[in-house]
């Protein structure tokens, strides 16, 4: 912990935007849960957290200090009174100490604000259900995005249950291909966007942007001279950027359903059982789709069934999908931070047939992969972070009214990993919802299995586990479809 009390590390504007989105009815906290078949060793875990997380990443021993001069923005400063025991807590489940009471506990924790007088994170070691255990990790979005958090948590694990619990973390491996939202675009963007560093001062940002723009302009000018057709390609690209910007800003508000409405403070969580990834891949292959297409089709069918049970005619539901802009084959920076944009994905909940819903999702996903919405929305978020909090709140209200949910898909390790000597059984990560959005759906793959998690407003969806049951049945029904003719 080299920083002193007087060192200020100003938040990049995108991180500032997430900091100021906090509301009592929508906390900007990323929540994750690791499930185990045995109780965790408290002291061993404590050493792992201290050495691999707190010592390695400064943000975990720094608190946020708001400036008295609004134009300067907030900073991270060393917490003089940092004490790991203020961030690590041990809890037991109330009777009957089963998975239902674990879900209720997680929902209660998710609705609890973080203490801004200390670094903005907490970890809860839960004894139960039964002889098992759980680890609940809560981290404010201003510290890092979900991909960064997942990689921080993975860095705490080992590939074998070493006696001391401190095996050297595995180096990142380059993925041959990426499934999920925007995978094809991410591969193309990583090389360029990985060179763009977050800067704290608007003046530095302007200088950096000017240099980049000048270099890009010179390069494009040479391309046009050498190849006149390149001018047409540039025009097409500019048109696509303008179209993406218009879509982000000018799309109408999402349709009102039983899944949207006025938010309260209470939250509920639910998750599926562990689903076979190989089975999902077989469905995807038979239908000429991706794994992500199939899982989203199952979620769409589950939401359709839920609305029908509420007596509603199902309507399409627009969602925000985080679009990763961080290279997955490079170490995450010590300062962590947020490097992602948001794209719209409309779930075809209004489409009657399962095959038709899957086909519609394939078309919509293909359109997203060709769109520049992700990088453009990141630039918009940076701009929002430079506005006064009151104006930012109004912008967030306008923007979040355009969707009813957040959808995330995070790939985890393919082999079993161990935390403080205990094998991890399953992992869930929920992105927070902002403004008027009251639902978050998470997909996490790990060791040949997939788990779908759901976070909802308790007033809108009192029993979300029923929706997860529908998702499992939808997946089984998709497996029974005849192979696509394609």
C-alpha positions as CSV (number, residue, x, y, z in Angstrom):
1,X,0.0,0.0,0.0
2,X,2.4,2.6,-1.2
3,X,-0.1,5.5,-1.5
4,X,-0.1,8.2,1.2
5,X,-3.1,10.1,2.7
6,X,-2.2,13.1,0.4
7,X,-2.2,11.2,-2.9
8,X,-5.3,11.7,-5.0
9,X,-6.0,9.5,-8.0
10,X,-8.8,11.2,-9.9
11,X,-11.5,9.0,-11.2
12,X,-11.8,8.7,-15.0
13,X,-15.0,10.2,-16.2
14,X,-16.6,6.8,-17.0
15,X,-16.0,5.6,-13.4
16,X,-17.3,8.9,-12.1
17,X,-20.5,8.3,-14.0
18,X,-21.0,5.0,-12.3
19,X,-20.2,6.4,-8.9
20,X,-22.9,9.1,-9.2
21,X,-25.6,6.7,-10.5
22,X,-26.2,5.4,-7.0
23,X,-29.8,5.6,-5.8
24,X,-31.6,4.0,-2.8
25,X,-33.7,2.0,-5.3
26,X,-30.8,1.1,-7.6
27,X,-27.4,0.7,-6.1
28,X,-24.5,0.7,-8.5
29,X,-22.9,-2.4,-7.0
30,X,-21.7,-5.5,-8.9
31,X,-22.7,-8.6,-6.9
32,X,-21.2,-12.1,-7.4
33,X,-21.7,-15.4,-5.6
34,X,-19.4,-18.4,-5.5
35,X,-21.0,-21.7,-4.3
36,X,-19.1,-24.5,-2.5
37,X,-19.9,-28.0,-1.4
38,X,-17.9,-27.4,1.9
39,X,-17.3,-24.6,4.4
40,X,-14.6,-22.1,3.6
41,X,-11.5,-21.8,5.7
42,X,-11.8,-18.3,7.1
43,X,-8.2,-17.6,8.0
44,X,-6.9,-19.1,4.7
45,X,-9.4,-17.1,2.7
46,X,-8.4,-14.0,4.6
47,X,-4.8,-14.4,3.6
48,X,-5.7,-14.9,0.0
49,X,-7.9,-11.8,-0.1
50,X,-5.2,-9.7,1.5
51,X,-2.3,-10.8,-0.6
52,X,-4.0,-11.3,-4.0
53,X,-6.6,-8.6,-4.0
54,X,-6.0,-5.9,-1.5
55,X,-2.2,-5.7,-1.9
56,X,-2.3,-6.2,-5.7
57,X,-5.1,-3.7,-6.6
58,X,-4.9,-0.3,-4.9
59,X,-8.6,0.5,-5.3
60,X,-9.4,-2.1,-2.6
61,X,-7.6,-0.1,0.1
62,X,-8.6,3.4,-1.2
63,X,-11.8,5.2,-0.5
64,X,-13.6,7.8,-2.7
65,X,-13.3,11.4,-1.8
66,X,-15.6,13.9,-3.4
67,X,-14.1,17.3,-4.4
68,X,-15.5,20.5,-3.0
69,X,-15.0,21.9,-6.5
70,X,-17.5,20.0,-8.7
71,X,-15.4,20.5,-11.9
72,X,-12.5,18.6,-10.4
73,X,-14.6,15.5,-9.7
74,X,-14.0,12.7,-7.1
75,X,-10.7,11.0,-6.3
76,X,-9.5,7.7,-4.8
77,X,-7.4,8.3,-1.7
78,X,-5.7,5.9,0.7
79,X,-7.9,4.9,3.6
80,X,-5.8,5.7,6.7
81,X,-8.0,3.4,8.8
82,X,-8.1,0.5,6.4
83,X,-8.9,-2.7,8.1
84,X,-9.6,-5.9,6.3
85,X,-11.9,-7.0,9.0
86,X,-14.2,-4.1,8.2
87,X,-14.7,-5.6,4.7
88,X,-14.9,-9.4,5.5
89,X,-17.9,-10.7,7.3
90,X,-19.1,-14.2,8.3
91,X,-22.8,-15.1,8.3
92,X,-24.9,-18.1,8.9
93,X,-28.2,-18.9,7.3
94,X,-31.4,-18.9,9.3
95,X,-33.4,-22.1,9.5
96,X,-34.0,-24.2,7.6
97,X,-30.6,-23.1,6.1
98,X,-31.4,-24.3,2.5
99,X,-30.9,-22.7,-0.9
100,X,-34.1,-20.7,-0.6
101,X,-32.8,-18.9,2.6
102,X,-29.5,-18.4,0.8
103,X,-31.3,-16.6,-2.0
104,X,-33.2,-14.5,0.5
105,X,-29.9,-13.5,2.2
106,X,-28.3,-12.6,-1.1
107,X,-31.3,-10.5,-2.0
108,X,-31.1,-8.6,1.3
109,X,-27.3,-8.0,1.0
110,X,-27.8,-6.7,-2.6
111,X,-30.3,-4.1,-1.3
112,X,-27.8,-2.8,1.3
113,X,-25.8,0.3,0.5
114,X,-22.0,0.2,0.8
115,X,-20.3,2.5,3.4
116,X,-18.8,5.4,1.5
117,X,-16.5,6.2,4.5
118,X,-14.3,3.2,3.6
119,X,-13.3,1.5,0.3
120,X,-16.4,0.5,-1.6
121,X,-16.5,-3.3,-1.4
122,X,-17.5,-6.1,1.0
123,X,-17.2,-9.8,1.2
124,X,-19.5,-12.2,3.1
125,X,-18.6,-15.8,3.9
126,X,-21.8,-17.7,4.3
127,X,-22.0,-21.0,6.2
128,X,-24.6,-23.1,4.4
129,X,-26.8,-24.3,2.8
130,X,-26.3,-27.6,4.6
131,X,-22.6,-28.6,4.8
132,X,-21.7,-26.2,1.9
133,X,-20.9,-22.6,1.8
134,X,-21.1,-19.4,-0.3
135,X,-19.0,-16.3,-0.9
136,X,-20.9,-13.1,-1.7
137,X,-18.7,-10.3,-3.2
138,X,-20.0,-6.8,-3.5
139,X,-18.0,-4.1,-5.3
140,X,-19.1,-0.7,-6.4
141,X,-19.2,-0.2,-10.2
142,X,-16.9,2.9,-9.9
143,X,-14.0,0.5,-9.0
144,X,-14.3,-1.9,-12.0
145,X,-16.6,-3.5,-14.5
146,X,-18.0,-7.0,-14.4
147,X,-15.3,-8.5,-16.6
148,X,-12.5,-7.0,-14.5
149,X,-14.2,-8.2,-11.3
150,X,-14.5,-11.7,-12.7
151,X,-10.8,-11.7,-13.5
152,X,-9.9,-10.4,-10.0
153,X,-11.9,-13.2,-8.4
154,X,-10.3,-15.7,-10.7
155,X,-6.9,-14.5,-9.7
156,X,-7.8,-15.6,-6.1
157,X,-8.2,-19.2,-7.2
158,X,-5.8,-22.1,-7.9
159,X,-6.0,-25.0,-10.2
160,X,-5.4,-27.4,-7.4
161,X,-6.1,-27.4,-3.6
162,X,-2.5,-26.5,-2.6
163,X,-1.8,-26.7,1.1
164,X,-0.8,-23.1,1.5
165,X,-3.5,-21.8,-0.9
166,X,-1.0,-19.6,-2.8
167,X,-0.2,-21.2,-6.1
168,X,0.9,-18.9,-8.8
169,X,-2.2,-17.6,-10.7
170,X,-2.5,-18.9,-14.3
171,X,-1.4,-16.6,-17.0
172,X,-4.3,-15.5,-19.3
173,X,-4.8,-17.6,-22.4
174,X,-5.7,-16.2,-25.8
175,X,-9.2,-17.4,-26.8
176,X,-9.4,-18.8,-30.3
177,X,-12.8,-17.4,-30.7
178,X,-15.4,-15.6,-28.6
179,X,-19.0,-16.5,-28.1
180,X,-21.6,-14.2,-26.8
181,X,-22.7,-10.7,-27.6
182,X,-20.4,-8.8,-29.9
183,X,-17.7,-11.5,-29.9
184,X,-16.7,-11.0,-33.5
185,X,-16.5,-7.2,-33.0
186,X,-14.6,-7.5,-29.8
187,X,-11.7,-9.3,-31.5
188,X,-11.4,-6.6,-34.1
189,X,-11.7,-3.7,-31.5
190,X,-9.2,-5.1,-28.9
191,X,-6.0,-4.2,-30.8
192,X,-7.0,-0.5,-31.2
193,X,-8.9,0.1,-28.0
194,X,-6.3,-1.6,-25.8
195,X,-4.0,1.3,-26.6
196,X,-6.5,3.9,-25.3
197,X,-5.6,4.6,-21.7
198,X,-8.0,6.2,-19.2
199,X,-6.9,9.7,-18.3
200,X,-8.0,11.6,-15.2
201,X,-8.0,15.2,-16.5
202,X,-10.3,16.5,-19.3
203,X,-7.4,18.5,-20.7
204,X,-5.2,15.3,-21.0
205,X,-8.2,13.5,-22.6
206,X,-8.5,16.3,-25.2
207,X,-4.8,16.1,-26.0
208,X,-4.9,12.3,-26.3
209,X,-8.0,12.4,-28.4
210,X,-6.5,15.1,-30.7
211,X,-3.3,13.1,-31.2
212,X,-5.3,10.0,-32.0
213,X,-7.6,11.9,-34.4
214,X,-4.7,13.5,-36.1
215,X,-2.9,10.2,-36.6
216,X,-6.1,8.6,-37.8
217,X,-6.8,11.4,-40.2
218,X,-3.3,11.2,-41.7
219,X,-3.6,7.5,-42.2
220,X,-7.1,7.8,-43.8
221,X,-5.9,10.5,-46.1
222,X,-3.1,8.3,-47.4
223,X,-5.6,5.5,-47.8
224,X,-7.9,7.7,-49.9
225,X,-5.1,8.8,-52.2
226,X,-3.9,5.3,-52.7
227,X,-7.3,3.8,-53.0
228,X,-10.2,6.2,-53.9
229,X,-12.8,3.5,-53.0
230,X,-11.6,4.0,-49.4
231,X,-13.5,7.3,-49.3
232,X,-16.7,5.4,-49.8
233,X,-15.8,3.0,-47.0
234,X,-15.2,6.0,-44.7
235,X,-18.5,7.5,-45.6
236,X,-20.2,4.2,-44.8
237,X,-18.5,4.0,-41.5
238,X,-19.5,7.5,-40.5
239,X,-23.0,6.7,-41.5
240,X,-23.0,3.6,-39.3
241,X,-21.6,5.6,-36.4
242,X,-24.3,8.2,-36.8
243,X,-27.0,5.6,-37.0
244,X,-25.7,3.9,-33.9
245,X,-25.7,7.2,-32.0
246,X,-29.2,7.9,-33.1
247,X,-30.4,4.5,-32.0
248,X,-28.8,5.0,-28.5
249,X,-30.3,8.4,-28.0
250,X,-33.6,8.5,-30.0
251,X,-35.1,5.0,-29.5
252,X,-38.5,5.2,-27.8
253,X,-39.0,4.1,-24.2
254,X,-39.4,0.4,-23.8
255,X,-43.0,-1.0,-23.5
256,X,-44.4,-1.1,-20.0
257,X,-44.9,-4.7,-18.7
258,X,-45.2,-6.4,-15.4
259,X,-41.4,-6.6,-15.4
260,X,-41.1,-2.8,-15.3
261,X,-42.6,0.0,-13.2
262,X,-41.8,2.0,-10.1
263,X,-38.9,0.5,-8.2
264,X,-38.6,-0.1,-4.4
265,X,-35.6,-0.9,-2.3
266,X,-36.0,-4.6,-1.8
267,X,-34.4,-7.1,-4.2
268,X,-34.9,-10.8,-5.0
269,X,-32.5,-13.2,-6.7
270,X,-32.9,-16.6,-8.3
271,X,-30.8,-19.0,-10.4
272,X,-31.1,-22.1,-12.4
273,X,-29.5,-25.4,-11.6
274,X,-26.2,-26.1,-13.4
275,X,-27.0,-26.6,-17.1
276,X,-24.8,-28.8,-19.3
277,X,-22.8,-26.6,-21.7
278,X,-22.3,-29.5,-24.0
279,X,-26.1,-29.9,-24.2
280,X,-26.5,-26.2,-25.0
281,X,-23.8,-26.6,-27.7
282,X,-25.6,-29.5,-29.3
283,X,-28.8,-27.4,-29.5
284,X,-26.9,-24.5,-31.0
285,X,-25.3,-26.8,-33.6
286,X,-28.6,-28.4,-34.6
287,X,-30.2,-24.9,-35.1
288,X,-27.3,-23.1,-36.7
289,X,-27.1,-20.8,-33.7
290,X,-24.6,-19.8,-31.0
291,X,-24.6,-20.9,-27.4
292,X,-25.6,-17.3,-26.5
293,X,-28.5,-17.4,-28.9
294,X,-29.9,-20.5,-27.4
295,X,-29.6,-19.3,-23.8
296,X,-31.2,-16.0,-24.6
297,X,-34.0,-17.8,-26.4
298,X,-34.6,-19.8,-23.2
299,X,-34.7,-16.6,-21.2
300,X,-37.1,-15.0,-23.7
301,X,-39.5,-17.9,-23.5
302,X,-39.3,-17.9,-19.7
303,X,-40.2,-14.2,-19.6
304,X,-43.0,-14.7,-22.1
305,X,-44.5,-17.5,-19.8
306,X,-44.2,-15.2,-16.8
307,X,-46.1,-12.4,-18.5
308,X,-48.8,-14.8,-19.6
309,X,-49.2,-16.0,-16.0
310,X,-49.6,-12.4,-14.9
311,X,-52.4,-12.1,-17.4
312,X,-50.5,-9.9,-19.9
313,X,-50.2,-10.2,-23.7
314,X,-46.4,-10.7,-24.0
315,X,-44.5,-7.7,-25.5
316,X,-40.9,-7.5,-26.8
317,X,-38.5,-6.4,-24.0
318,X,-35.5,-4.2,-24.8
319,X,-32.4,-4.9,-22.7
320,X,-29.0,-3.3,-22.2
321,X,-26.1,-5.6,-22.9
322,X,-22.6,-4.7,-21.6
323,X,-20.1,-4.7,-24.5
324,X,-16.6,-5.5,-23.3
325,X,-13.8,-3.2,-24.7
326,X,-11.0,-4.7,-22.6
327,X,-8.6,-7.2,-24.2
328,X,-9.2,-10.6,-22.5
329,X,-5.7,-11.8,-23.3
330,X,-3.9,-9.0,-21.4
331,X,-3.6,-8.5,-17.7
332,X,-6.1,-6.1,-16.2
333,X,-4.5,-2.9,-15.0
334,X,-3.8,-2.4,-11.2
335,X,-6.2,0.6,-11.3
336,X,-9.0,-1.6,-12.7
337,X,-11.8,0.8,-13.9
338,X,-14.5,0.4,-16.5
339,X,-13.9,-0.4,-20.1
340,X,-17.2,-1.3,-21.7
341,X,-20.1,0.1,-23.6
342,X,-23.7,-0.8,-23.8
343,X,-25.7,-2.1,-26.8
344,X,-29.5,-2.7,-27.1
345,X,-30.8,-6.2,-27.6
346,X,-34.6,-6.6,-27.9
347,X,-35.7,-10.0,-26.6
348,X,-38.5,-11.5,-28.9
349,X,-40.8,-12.2,-25.9
350,X,-43.7,-11.3,-28.2
351,X,-42.9,-14.1,-30.7
352,X,-45.0,-17.2,-30.2
353,X,-43.0,-20.2,-31.4
354,X,-39.7,-21.3,-29.9
355,X,-38.0,-21.8,-33.2
356,X,-39.2,-18.5,-34.4
357,X,-37.8,-16.8,-31.2
358,X,-34.5,-18.4,-31.7
359,X,-34.3,-17.4,-35.4
360,X,-35.3,-13.8,-34.5
361,X,-32.5,-13.7,-31.9
362,X,-30.0,-14.9,-34.4
363,X,-30.9,-12.0,-36.7
364,X,-30.7,-9.5,-34.0
365,X,-27.4,-10.7,-32.6
366,X,-25.9,-10.6,-36.1
367,X,-27.0,-7.0,-36.4
368,X,-25.4,-6.1,-33.1
369,X,-22.1,-7.7,-34.1
370,X,-22.0,-5.4,-37.1
371,X,-22.9,-2.3,-35.1
372,X,-20.5,0.3,-33.6
373,X,-22.9,0.9,-30.7
374,X,-20.5,-0.5,-28.0
375,X,-17.6,2.0,-28.5
376,X,-19.9,4.9,-29.1
377,X,-21.9,4.2,-25.9
378,X,-18.6,4.2,-24.0
379,X,-17.8,7.6,-25.3
380,X,-21.3,8.8,-24.3
381,X,-20.8,7.4,-20.8
382,X,-17.5,9.3,-20.5
383,X,-19.3,12.5,-21.5
384,X,-22.0,11.8,-18.9
385,X,-19.3,11.5,-16.2
386,X,-18.2,15.1,-16.9
387,X,-21.7,16.5,-16.2
388,X,-22.9,17.8,-12.8
389,X,-24.7,15.1,-10.8
390,X,-28.1,16.6,-11.2
391,X,-27.9,16.8,-14.9
392,X,-26.3,13.3,-15.0
393,X,-29.3,11.9,-13.0
394,X,-31.7,13.4,-15.6
395,X,-29.7,11.9,-18.5
396,X,-29.7,8.5,-16.8
397,X,-33.5,8.6,-16.4
398,X,-33.9,9.4,-20.1
399,X,-31.5,6.7,-21.2
400,X,-32.6,3.9,-18.9
401,X,-36.3,4.3,-19.7
402,X,-35.4,2.8,-23.1
403,X,-34.9,-0.7,-21.7
404,X,-36.3,-2.9,-19.0
405,X,-33.4,-5.2,-18.1
406,X,-29.6,-5.7,-18.2
407,X,-28.3,-9.0,-19.8
408,X,-24.7,-10.2,-19.2
409,X,-22.8,-13.3,-20.4
410,X,-19.4,-13.9,-18.7
411,X,-17.2,-16.8,-19.7
412,X,-15.5,-18.5,-16.7
413,X,-12.7,-21.1,-16.4
414,X,-13.1,-24.4,-18.2
415,X,-11.6,-26.4,-15.4
416,X,-12.4,-26.7,-11.7
417,X,-10.7,-23.9,-9.6
418,X,-10.1,-23.8,-5.9
419,X,-10.5,-20.8,-3.5
420,X,-8.5,-21.1,-0.3
421,X,-8.3,-24.9,-0.9
422,X,-12.1,-25.4,-1.5
423,X,-13.4,-26.3,-5.0
424,X,-15.8,-23.8,-6.5
425,X,-19.0,-25.5,-7.5
426,X,-20.7,-22.6,-9.4
427,X,-20.5,-18.9,-10.0
428,X,-23.0,-16.1,-10.5
429,X,-22.3,-12.5,-11.4
430,X,-25.1,-9.8,-11.5
431,X,-24.6,-6.5,-13.2
432,X,-26.3,-3.6,-11.4
433,X,-29.3,-1.9,-12.9
434,X,-29.5,1.9,-13.1
435,X,-32.2,4.5,-13.3
436,X,-35.6,2.9,-13.8
437,X,-34.3,-0.6,-14.9
438,X,-35.3,-3.3,-12.3
439,X,-34.1,-6.6,-13.7
440,X,-30.7,-8.1,-14.4
441,X,-30.0,-11.5,-16.0
442,X,-26.6,-13.1,-15.8
443,X,-25.2,-16.1,-17.7
444,X,-21.9,-17.5,-16.3
445,X,-20.2,-20.6,-17.8
446,X,-17.8,-22.6,-15.7
447,X,-16.3,-26.1,-15.9
448,X,-18.6,-27.3,-18.7
449,X,-21.7,-25.9,-17.1
450,X,-23.8,-22.8,-17.4
451,X,-25.9,-21.0,-14.7
452,X,-28.5,-18.4,-15.4
453,X,-29.1,-15.9,-12.6
454,X,-31.9,-13.4,-12.2
455,X,-32.0,-10.2,-10.0
456,X,-35.3,-8.4,-9.8
457,X,-37.2,-5.7,-7.9
458,X,-39.1,-7.5,-5.2
459,X,-42.2,-5.5,-5.7
460,X,-42.4,-6.3,-9.4
461,X,-41.4,-10.0,-9.2
462,X,-42.0,-11.4,-5.8
463,X,-41.1,-15.0,-6.8
464,X,-38.3,-14.9,-9.5
465,X,-37.4,-18.6,-9.0
466,X,-40.5,-19.5,-11.0
467,X,-39.0,-17.7,-14.0
468,X,-35.8,-19.7,-13.7
469,X,-37.8,-22.9,-13.7
470,X,-39.5,-21.7,-16.9
471,X,-36.0,-21.1,-18.4
472,X,-34.9,-24.7,-17.6
473,X,-38.0,-26.0,-19.2
474,X,-37.6,-23.8,-22.3
475,X,-34.1,-25.1,-22.8
476,X,-35.4,-28.7,-22.6
477,X,-38.0,-27.8,-25.2
478,X,-35.4,-26.3,-27.5
479,X,-33.5,-29.5,-27.3
480,X,-36.5,-31.4,-28.7
481,X,-36.8,-29.2,-31.8
482,X,-36.0,-30.8,-35.1
483,X,-32.6,-29.7,-36.6
484,X,-32.8,-26.5,-38.7
485,X,-32.9,-27.1,-42.5
486,X,-30.5,-24.1,-43.1
